[in-house]
Amino acid sequence: METENAQPGLAELVGSNLPYLRRYARALTGSQASGDAYAAATLEAILADDTTFDGDLAPRVALFKVFHSLWHSSGAPSDGEETGLRARANQHLSKLTANSREALLMSAIEEFTPDEIGAIIGVSPEEADALVAAAFTEMENAIAGRVLIIEDEAIIAMDLETLVAEIGHQVTGVARTRDGAVQLGQREKPDLILADIQLADNSSGIDAVNDILESVGTMPVIFITSFPERLLTGERPEPAFLIVKPYTEAQVRTAVSQAMFFASTETLKRA
């Protein structure tokens, strides 16, 4: 899309940062469709009035600031029309400290600094730090479940297993191949799958996940990859939750806790 009054280079600035906004929006909403809808609305707002894009800020910060203006004006996190498990998830989310989940995702997944988070949501850096800390506590205490790890590198698998257990979840097993993952998933249905893309026998973690979902039903999935651009193309169904290698402990904790809010099984234990 083009606009006559757009700032020179604005399209390039927005376009280069759009994949990050889409990743964040999907994690925030829990779905590709909803996240992409918010990202599209952000672009439309900028095209309609380019003064909403703050040229005094770094481009990615300015883009996220426009997003958050729309996000909060729409009454996030729930539109009130959800039913079933997603409605219950949104009930949990509505009880969190205002802006805490957003601050946590921006800090851990998008690696914004407290100063940048403050500029995006309109708080001080100190308040941004406090929001991140509050979100960690509130989200990890809210819900626990069973996690299947699909990872062929032994050291990374052990690290993920430790992190998942430390935040209160049960690891149902660790698989290194597509066939092994499917067997574990069928033996004990997990509430969440944490999966690498490339597995030991050159099989695909994506294929393994699809096999499990077809066999035992839907559940949230977090993909781990060194090549996020292969998944965030906008040309096919994409994951709502994505961690880029090398990951940090905070990124894993955040993604797992966030995904559990959108879990689609009846067996999650609620605090």
N, C-alpha and C positions, 0 to 999 in steps of 0.2 A: 504494500500500500504506500502511496505517496501523498504528501501534502505540500502546498506552495509555501506556507509560512514556517516549515520545519527548519530548525537550525542546521547550518552546514555540518554534515557529518553525524547528525543525530541518529539517522537510521543505522549507520555503522556502529555507533556506540551502543545503541539498544540491542541490535542484532547479535553482537559479539557476547553480550551478557545474558541473552535470553535463555540459553540452555540451563544456566544456573538458577534463574528465576523459576523456570518450569520444574526443575528438580525440587526446589524448595516448596513451591506451591503444591506439588503432589504429596510431599511428605506432610505438609501442614493439613491438607484436606483428606489424605488417605486414599486418593484415587487419581488416576490419570485424567479422567474426564473433567472432574471438578477442578483439579489443579490447572489444567490447560485452559479451562474457561476463565479462571481468574487471571491467568497470564495474558490471555487474549484481550480481556477487558482493560488490563493495564496498558497494553499497546494502543488500544483504541482511545484511551484517555489522553495519552501523550500525543497521538496524531491529531486529536481534536483541539488540544491546547498545549503547545510545546513548552509553555511556561511552567507547567507542572513538573517538568524534568529540571531539577535544580543543577544548573551548570557550575555552581560553586562546590558541589560534591563530586567525589569519584563516580564515574558512570554507573558502576554496579550498585553503589549506595543510593544514587539518585533513582535508579530503576526500582529498587526494592522499596524506597520511600513512597513512590507513586502507588505501588502494589498495596502497601499497608494502608494507605489512605482509603483505597477502595475496599480492602478487606474489612476494615473496621466499620466503614459506612454501611456495609451490607449486613451487619449484625452477626459477624463470625463469632464462634465457629460453626453454628448450626443454623440451617435455614428453616428449621421447624417442620420440615416435610419428611424427614427421615423416619423409618419404621424399623422395628425389630432390633437386631444387634447393633446396627449402626446408630440407631437412636439412643441406645443405652451407652454406646461409646461416647456420643456427643454429650450425654448427660454428665459423664465423668469429666469430659473436657471443660464443660461449663463451670465446674467447681474449682478449676485451677485458678491460681492468682492471675489476674488480668495481665496479658502480654508475656507471661512467663514461658509458655510453650514456644511462642514465636521467638523469644530471645534465645532460648536453648537451641532451637534448630539453627538459627542464624550463627550462633557461636560455634557449635560443635560440627555441624554439617557444612555450612558455608564459610566458616572460619572468619567471620567478621570480628573486629575488635570491639571492646566495650564502647569506644567513642563512635564507631560506625553504627552499632546497634542503637545507641542513644539517638543518633541523627535520624535513623530510619523511623523509630517509633516515638520519638519526642520525649526522651528521658535523659537524665545525666548518665555518664559512664558508670558511676557508682550504683545507680539504680539498675542499670543493665546487668551488672555483675550480680546484684542481689536477686534479680529475676531469674537468671540462669541457675543459681543455687537453689532457689525455691522450686523451680521446675524439676530439677533432678530429684529432689526429695518427694515431691507430690506425685510425680509420674511413676517412679519406681515403687512407691508404697501402694499405689492404687490397684495394681493388677499383676498377677503372676501366672505363668503357664509353662507349657512344654515346648522345647525348641529342638529342631533337627538341624544339625550343622553338616553342610556338604562342602568339603574342602580337602584338596589332595595334598597340600603341603603340611607335614606333620607339626611343625613348630607353630604355624599360623592356626591350625586346628586346635592345638592345645591352648593357645592364647585365647581364642574365641570361646572355647569351652569354659575357661576360667572366668572370663569377663561375664559371660551369661550367667554362670552359677553365682557369682558375687553379687549380682543385682536381683537375686531371688528366684531365678527361673530354673527349671529342671531340663537338663540336656538328655534327650531320648536316645541319642547316638550320633556318631560322626562317620560320614561316608566319604570315600575317596573316588568313587566311580558312579556312573549313572545307575547301573544295575544295583549296586549296593545301597544307593540312596533310596531307590524305589522299594527295596526290601525292607529297609528300616521304616520308611514312611507307612507302608502297609501293615507292618507288625505293631506299631503304636502310632496312632495318628497324632501329629504334633499340632500345636496351636500356632506355630510360627516356623518358617524355614529360613535359615541363613545360608546362602549358597554362593559359592564361587562360580565363575562363568566357565573356565577351562579346567577340566578334571584330569586325573592321572592317566587314564587310558585314551586320552584325546577325545573323550566324550564331552558332551555339553551339559553344563549345570542347568541351563535353560530347559533343555530337553528333559532332564531328570525331574525338574520342578513340574513341568507340564504333565509328565507321566503320573506323578504323585497326586496332583490336583484332579486329574481325570479319574484316578482310582479311588481316592478317599474324600474328595470334596475340597471346597475352596478354603483358603486361609491366607493371611498376609505373608509376603515373601520379601526378604531383603537380599539384594544381589550385591556381591563384592567383585570389583573388577579393576584392572589397571587401565582399562580402555573405555571410559564412560561414553565417549563420543560414538561408540559402536551401538549403544543402546538409546542414547538421547538424540535420535535423528528426526523425530516427529513424523516418521513415515510408516510406523507400525505400532502395535500395542507395546507400551513401555512400562517398566516397573515404577511403582509409586515410591519405593524406598531403594536407594542406591548409595553404597559406600565405595569410595575410591581408594585403591591401594597406592601407597602405604597409608593405612588408616590410623586413627588415634583411638585411645580408650574412650574418650568422650564421644566420638562419633558412633562407636558401637553401642555404648550405653544409650545414647539418645535415640538412635534408629530402632533399637529393640524395644525400648520403652514406648516410643511413639507408635510403632507398628502394633503393639499389643492392644492399644486403644481401639484399633480397627479390626481386631481379630474376629473371625467369622465362625467360631465354634461356640457351643453352649457350655463347654467344660472349663472355662477360665474361672479361676478363684478370685473373687473380688473382696478387697479389704473392707 
